[in-house]
Amino acid sequence: MLKNIPEVISPDLMKILMEMGHGDEIVIGDGNFPAASLAQRLIRCDGLGVPVILDAILKFFPLDYAVDHPVVLMALPAGNTTQPEIWKQYFSIVSKHGERTEKIGYMERFAFYERAKKAYAIIATSEKARFANVILKKGVVAENQIP
């Protein structure tokens, strides 16, 4: 056991997060996301939702400051203008961890799938909300952080 590690972060997930380098990406997929068929490395977080995993990861996972969108959500289909309720939770979680919500980007579903294939790992959750998928791009931990 270790201190201050969120209990939803399994040893396998912690290992993956520690292995990742600057610019590597991790996907947190909802329950409908085709995680197993797309993943290079699959981490199962059955019984958990995306917000709890996102919050736990962002406690210690630096986001890449050098890109426009270190957080990417799966965009709504054309013509759908009703923002998913879960996105409000994401904005709140991202803000809580000191990140600017304008750094959150959106990607069309099939482009999101193609990007997910290249991700270092995919986390499969039991999230039931639609369009709840998130990509995080890892930044750096440095002695002198650039704002």
MOWO-V425215 format. One record per pair of residues at least 24 apart in sequence whose C-alpha atoms are under 6 Angstrom apart, sorted by sequence separation. I is the first residue (numbers start at 1). J is the second residue. D is the distance in Angstrom with one decimal. If there is no record, write none. Layout:
BEGIN
i: [I:I]
j: [J:J]
d: [D:D]
END
This chain:
BEGIN
i: [75:72:74:75:71:72:73:74:75:69:72:68:69:74:69:55:6:74:74:73:73:72:72:71:71:70:70:64:63:64:63:64:49:62:63:48:49:50:62:39:48:49:62:38:42:44:45:46:47:41:42:43:44:45:46:40:39:35:26:25:26:28:29:31:25:26:27:28:29:30:31:26:27:31:30:31:30:30:29:28:28:27:27:26:26:25:25:24:23:24:23:22:22:22]
j: [106:104:106:107:104:105:106:107:108:103:106:103:104:109:105:93:56:131:133:133:134:134:135:135:136:136:137:137:137:138:138:139:125:138:139:125:126:127:139:117:126:127:140:117:121:123:124:125:126:121:122:123:124:125:126:121:122:124:119:119:120:122:123:125:120:121:122:123:124:125:126:122:123:127:127:128:132:133:133:133:134:134:135:135:136:136:137:137:137:138:138:138:139:140]
d: [5.0:5.6:5.7:5.0:4.8:4.6:4.8:5.1:5.0:4.8:5.2:6.0:5.3:5.7:5.2:5.9:5.9:5.8:5.8:5.9:4.8:5.6:5.0:5.7:4.9:5.7:4.9:5.8:5.9:5.2:4.8:3.5:5.7:5.8:4.5:5.6:5.6:5.9:5.0:6.0:5.5:4.3:6.0:5.1:5.8:5.8:5.7:5.2:5.3:4.6:5.2:4.7:4.9:4.9:5.4:6.0:5.6:5.9:5.5:4.9:5.7:6.0:5.9:5.4:5.6:5.1:4.6:4.8:5.2:5.4:4.4:5.7:6.0:4.9:4.6:5.9:5.6:5.6:4.7:5.8:5.2:5.6:4.4:5.7:5.4:5.5:4.4:5.8:5.7:5.6:5.2:5.3:4.9:5.8]
END
